[in-house]
């Protein structure tokens, strides 16, 4: 008779060679969920949100800062419509020249622009915008025309030159 005790395969000693019955399936960790995000994603979201807020504030300030340009362009269009109705070219020229001066005073309140006349005013308009067209006939009409009894000029060219100056003049400039 065999007196050695019988050992079940599950109770076999670990120190020896493991048998296939002792192996268990691998236990996989739980899947990583989408929420909550890692700290890097929170940082990226905060930076993006901050950037969007900054960009929105910058655009708002720029829009507010250029309100005088929009108002001047609206007046220029109204003057053009008035010219088409009453065909008073001298009045149109005077109104456009005054509009340019008022716009310049709004854009450069610290500058002594109100007293500039003739070539000094022309050079101021050229320097602030880079538009050499003020040396042409339309520029001459805008600079000298309001002070003359009658002057021949092209209203379309005068209006376009004024529109270009209103849109293109530099805000940071010194006369």
C-alpha positions as CSV (number, residue, x, y, z in Angstrom):
1,X,0.0,0.0,0.0
2,X,1.2,3.4,-0.8
3,X,1.5,5.6,2.3
4,X,2.4,8.9,0.6
5,X,-0.3,11.4,0.8
6,X,-1.9,12.5,-2.4
7,X,-1.6,16.2,-3.1
8,X,-4.2,17.8,-5.3
9,X,-2.8,19.9,-8.2
10,X,-4.2,23.1,-6.8
11,X,-2.4,22.5,-3.5
12,X,1.0,21.6,-5.1
13,X,3.9,23.5,-3.7
14,X,4.9,26.8,-5.3
15,X,8.6,26.3,-4.8
16,X,8.7,23.7,-7.4
17,X,8.0,23.8,-11.1
18,X,4.5,25.3,-11.6
19,X,2.0,23.3,-13.5
20,X,-0.5,24.6,-16.0
21,X,-3.3,24.1,-13.5
22,X,-1.7,26.7,-11.3
23,X,-1.7,29.5,-13.9
24,X,-4.5,32.0,-13.7
25,X,-5.8,34.4,-16.4
26,X,-4.2,37.8,-16.4
27,X,-6.1,40.4,-14.5
28,X,-6.3,43.6,-16.7
29,X,-6.7,47.0,-15.0
30,X,-9.9,48.9,-15.4
31,X,-10.1,51.0,-18.6
32,X,-9.0,54.6,-18.3
33,X,-12.0,56.8,-18.5
34,X,-12.4,60.0,-20.5
35,X,-13.3,62.0,-17.4
36,X,-11.6,63.6,-15.5
37,X,-9.0,64.8,-17.9
38,X,-5.3,64.8,-17.0
39,X,-3.8,68.1,-15.5
40,X,-2.2,68.9,-18.8
41,X,-5.6,69.1,-20.5
42,X,-6.9,71.4,-17.8
43,X,-3.9,73.6,-18.3
44,X,-4.4,73.6,-22.1
45,X,-8.1,74.4,-21.7
46,X,-7.3,77.3,-19.3
47,X,-4.7,78.7,-21.8
48,X,-7.2,78.4,-24.7
49,X,-9.9,80.1,-22.7
50,X,-7.5,82.9,-21.6
51,X,-6.4,83.4,-25.2
52,X,-10.0,83.6,-26.4
53,X,-10.9,86.1,-23.8
54,X,-7.8,88.2,-24.6
55,X,-8.5,88.1,-28.3
56,X,-12.1,89.1,-27.7
57,X,-11.1,92.0,-25.6
58,X,-8.5,93.1,-28.1
59,X,-11.0,93.0,-31.0
60,X,-13.6,94.9,-28.9
61,X,-11.1,97.6,-28.0
62,X,-10.0,97.8,-31.6
63,X,-13.6,98.1,-32.8
64,X,-14.3,100.8,-30.2
65,X,-11.0,102.5,-31.0
66,X,-12.0,102.8,-34.7
67,X,-15.6,104.1,-34.1
68,X,-14.6,107.6,-35.3
69,X,-13.5,106.0,-38.7
70,X,-16.9,104.3,-39.1
71,X,-18.7,107.6,-38.3
72,X,-16.5,109.5,-40.7
73,X,-17.2,107.0,-43.5
74,X,-20.9,107.2,-42.8
75,X,-20.8,111.0,-43.1
76,X,-18.8,110.8,-46.3
77,X,-21.4,108.5,-47.8
78,X,-24.2,110.9,-46.7
79,X,-22.3,113.8,-48.3
80,X,-22.0,111.9,-51.5
81,X,-25.8,111.2,-51.5
82,X,-26.4,114.9,-50.8
83,X,-24.2,115.8,-53.8
84,X,-26.2,113.5,-56.0
85,X,-29.5,115.2,-54.9
86,X,-28.5,118.9,-55.1
87,X,-25.4,118.8,-57.3
88,X,-23.7,121.5,-55.2
89,X,-20.1,120.5,-55.8
90,X,-18.5,123.4,-53.8
91,X,-20.6,122.5,-50.8
92,X,-19.6,118.8,-51.1
93,X,-15.9,119.8,-51.3
94,X,-16.2,122.0,-48.2
95,X,-18.0,119.3,-46.3
96,X,-15.4,116.6,-47.2
97,X,-12.5,118.9,-46.4
98,X,-14.0,119.7,-43.0
99,X,-14.7,116.0,-42.4
100,X,-11.0,115.2,-43.0
101,X,-9.9,117.9,-40.6
102,X,-12.4,116.7,-37.9
103,X,-11.4,113.1,-38.4
104,X,-7.7,114.1,-38.0
105,X,-8.5,116.0,-34.8
106,X,-10.3,112.9,-33.5
107,X,-7.4,110.7,-34.4
108,X,-4.7,113.0,-33.2
109,X,-6.1,115.0,-30.3
110,X,-2.7,115.9,-28.9
111,X,-1.5,117.4,-32.2
112,X,-1.8,121.0,-33.2
113,X,-3.6,120.3,-36.5
114,X,-6.3,122.9,-36.4
115,X,-4.0,125.7,-37.4
116,X,-2.3,123.8,-40.3
117,X,-3.1,125.2,-43.8
118,X,-2.1,124.7,-47.4
119,X,1.1,122.7,-47.8
120,X,1.6,122.0,-44.1
121,X,-1.9,120.4,-43.9
122,X,-1.2,118.5,-47.2
123,X,2.1,117.2,-45.8
124,X,0.3,116.2,-42.6
125,X,-2.2,114.1,-44.6
126,X,0.5,112.5,-46.6
127,X,2.7,111.7,-43.7
128,X,-0.1,110.2,-41.6
129,X,-1.3,107.9,-44.4
130,X,1.4,107.5,-46.9
131,X,-1.0,108.5,-49.7
132,X,0.9,110.5,-52.3
133,X,-2.4,111.2,-54.1
134,X,-2.7,114.3,-52.0
135,X,-0.1,115.9,-54.3
136,X,-2.5,115.4,-57.2
137,X,-5.5,117.4,-58.3
138,X,-7.9,115.7,-55.9
139,X,-5.6,116.5,-53.0
140,X,-5.2,120.0,-54.2
141,X,-9.0,120.4,-54.3
142,X,-9.3,119.1,-50.7
143,X,-6.5,121.3,-49.4
144,X,-7.2,124.6,-51.3
145,X,-10.7,124.2,-52.7
146,X,-12.8,125.1,-49.7
147,X,-11.1,128.5,-49.6
148,X,-11.7,129.3,-53.3
149,X,-14.9,130.7,-54.8
150,X,-15.0,128.1,-57.6
151,X,-12.7,125.2,-58.4
152,X,-13.0,122.4,-60.9
153,X,-12.5,118.9,-59.4
154,X,-13.6,115.3,-59.8
155,X,-16.0,114.5,-56.9
156,X,-15.4,110.8,-57.3
157,X,-11.6,111.3,-57.0
158,X,-12.0,113.6,-54.0
159,X,-14.4,111.2,-52.3
160,X,-12.1,108.2,-52.9
161,X,-9.1,110.1,-51.6
162,X,-10.9,111.1,-48.5
163,X,-12.2,107.5,-48.0
164,X,-8.7,106.1,-48.5
165,X,-7.2,108.6,-45.9
166,X,-9.9,107.8,-43.3
167,X,-9.3,104.0,-43.7
168,X,-5.5,104.1,-44.0
169,X,-4.2,106.8,-41.7
170,X,-2.0,105.6,-38.9
171,X,-3.3,106.1,-35.4
172,X,0.2,106.4,-33.9
173,X,1.7,109.3,-35.7
174,X,3.1,112.7,-34.9
175,X,2.9,115.8,-37.1
